[in-house]
């Protein structure tokens, strides 16, 4: 039977041991690269200025074009600019909906998407979005796509988006949109 003295030190020693173990596991995982997150969310160190991505999804499509959407949060102290996007199912660009000659049109967004410090930005149907063009395979409801954002400073961040059917904003992602003219 342990003495009163050894019982008195057993609990604090166990707590200290658990804290040391937790700190060492955290240190091993802090390579500056975002850790894996469950589908539907992705996050990384706010100190590194990387975004938190929530509710990412892709509009299901059989061929041609589709788009990806999410809410982006910047918990850092400096603005973050997304300048590029890649995925393994298509080439991709950052797009916006804008008025051109009195008509709402979709076009590549010059300068990318800026997520101001300590704020959020929405990638949504009818607004800024990630355009996936020339699909190499169908994107079916339930598929999970890895999407990589490239930032103005050269850093990248990958998140997973789930495909779902959507007819909400009635956008037309017509084949050939965004294609470069023939020379």
For each residue, the residues with C-beta under 8 A, 3 or more apart:
1:
2: 6 7 10
3: 6 7
4: 7 8
5: 8 9
6: 2 3 9 10
7: 2 3 4 10 11
8: 4 5 11
9: 5 6 12 13
10: 2 6 7 13 14
11: 7 8 14 15
12: 9 15 16
13: 9 10 16 17
14: 10 11 17 18
15: 11 12 18 19
16: 12 13 19 20
17: 13 14 20 21
18: 14 15 21 22
19: 15 16 22 23
20: 16 17 23 24
21: 17 18 24 25
22: 18 19 25 26
23: 19 20 26 27
24: 20 21 27 28
25: 21 22 28 29
26: 22 23 29 30
27: 23 24 30
28: 24 25
29: 25 26 35
30: 26 27 45
31:
32: 45 48
33: 44
34: 37 42 43 44 45 50 157 158
35: 29 44
36:
37: 34 41 42 43 159 160
38: 41
39: 144 160 161 162
40: 54 55 56 160 162
41: 37 38 52 53 54 55 56 159
42: 34 37 52 53 56 157 158 159 160
43: 34 37 52 53
44: 33 34 35 48 50 51 52 157
45: 30 32 34 48 50
46: 49 50 52 75 76
47: 76
48: 32 44 45 76 155
49: 46 74 76 77 78 80 155
50: 34 44 45 46 76 80 151 155 157
51: 44 72 73 74 80 115 149 157
52: 41 42 43 44 46 72 73 74 75
53: 41 42 43 56 70 71 72 73 157 159
54: 40 41 70 71 73
55: 40 41 69 70 71
56: 40 41 42 53 68 69 70 147 159 160 161 162
57: 68 69 70 161 162 163 164 166
58: 66 67 68 69 132 139 143 145 147 161 162 163 164
59: 66 67 68 69 125 139 163 164 165 166 173
60: 66 139 140 141 143 163 164 165 166
61: 64 65 66 135 138 139 173
62: 138
63: 135 138 175
64: 61 133 134 135 173 174 175
65: 61 90 131 132 133 134 135 173 174 175 177 178
66: 58 59 60 61 90 132 135 139 173
67: 58 59 95 125 129 130 131 132 171 173
68: 56 57 58 59 85 87 92 123 129 130 132 145 147 161
69: 55 56 57 58 59 122 123 124 125 129 130 161
70: 53 54 55 56 57 122 123 159 161
71: 53 54 55 120 121 122 123
72: 51 52 53 82 113 115 120 121 122 123
73: 51 52 53 54 115 119 120
74: 49 51 52 79 80 115 116 117 118 119 120 121
75: 46 52 118
76: 46 47 48 49 50 80 117 118
77: 49 117 118
78: 49 117
79: 74 114 115 116 117
80: 49 50 51 74 76 114 115 117 151 152
81: 111 112 113 114 115 151 152
82: 72 85 94 112 113 114 115 149 150 151 152
83: 94 111 112 150 151 152
84: 94 112 149 150
85: 68 82 92 93 94 130 147 148 149 150
86: 91 92 147 148 150
87: 68 90 92 132 145 146 147 148
88: 145 146
89: 132 135 136 137 139 145
90: 65 66 87 132 133 134 135 136
91: 86 132 133 134
92: 68 85 86 87 130 131 132 133 147
93: 85 108 130 131 133 178
94: 82 83 84 85 108 109 112 113 128 129 130 131
95: 67 106 107 108 109 128 129 130 131 178
96: 106 107 108 109 127 128 129
97: 104 105 106 126 127 128
98: 104 105 107
99: 102 103 104 105
100: 103 104 105 107
101:
102: 99
103: 99 100
104: 97 98 99 100
105: 97 98 99 100
106: 95 96 97 131 171 177
107: 95 96 98 100
108: 93 94 95 96 131 178
109: 94 95 96 112 113 128
110:
111: 81 83 114
112: 81 82 83 84 94 109 152
113: 72 81 82 94 109 121 123 128
114: 79 80 81 82 111 121
115: 51 72 73 74 79 80 81 82 119 120 121
116: 74 79 119 121
117: 74 76 77 78 79 80
118: 74 75 76 77
119: 73 74 115 116
120: 71 72 73 74 115
121: 71 72 74 113 114 115 116 128
122: 69 70 71 72 127 128
123: 68 69 70 71 72 113 127 128 129 130
124: 69 127 128 129
125: 59 67 69 129 166 168 169 171
126: 97 169 171
127: 96 97 122 123 124
128: 94 95 96 97 109 113 121 122 123 124
129: 67 68 69 94 95 96 123 124 125
130: 67 68 69 85 92 93 94 95 123 147
131: 65 67 92 93 94 95 106 108 173 177 178
132: 58 65 66 67 68 87 89 90 91 92 135 139
133: 64 65 90 91 92 93 177 178 179
134: 64 65 90 91 175
135: 61 63 64 65 66 89 90 132 138 139
136: 89 90
137: 89
138: 61 62 63 135
139: 58 59 60 61 66 89 132 135 143 145 163
140: 60 143 163
141: 60 163 164 165
142: 162 163 164
143: 58 60 139 140 162 163
144: 39 160 161 162 163
145: 58 68 87 88 89 139 160 161 162 163
146: 87 88 158 159 160
147: 56 58 68 85 86 87 92 130 158 159 160 161
148: 85 86 87 156 157 158
149: 51 82 84 85 156 157 158 159
150: 82 83 84 85 86 154 155 156
151: 50 80 81 82 83 154 155 156 157
152: 80 81 82 83 112
153:
154: 150 151
155: 48 49 50 150 151
156: 148 149 150 151
157: 34 42 44 50 51 53 148 149 151
158: 34 42 146 147 148 149
159: 37 41 42 53 56 70 146 147 149
160: 37 39 40 42 56 144 145 146 147
161: 39 56 57 58 68 69 70 144 145 147
162: 39 40 56 57 58 142 143 144 145
163: 57 58 59 60 139 140 141 142 143 144 145
164: 57 58 59 60 141 142
165: 59 60 141
166: 57 59 60 125
167: 170
168: 125
169: 125 126
170: 167
171: 67 106 125 126
172:
173: 59 61 64 65 66 67 131 177
174: 64 65 177
175: 63 64 65 134
176: 179
177: 65 106 131 133 173 174
178: 65 93 95 108 131 133
179: 133 176
180:
181:
182:
183:
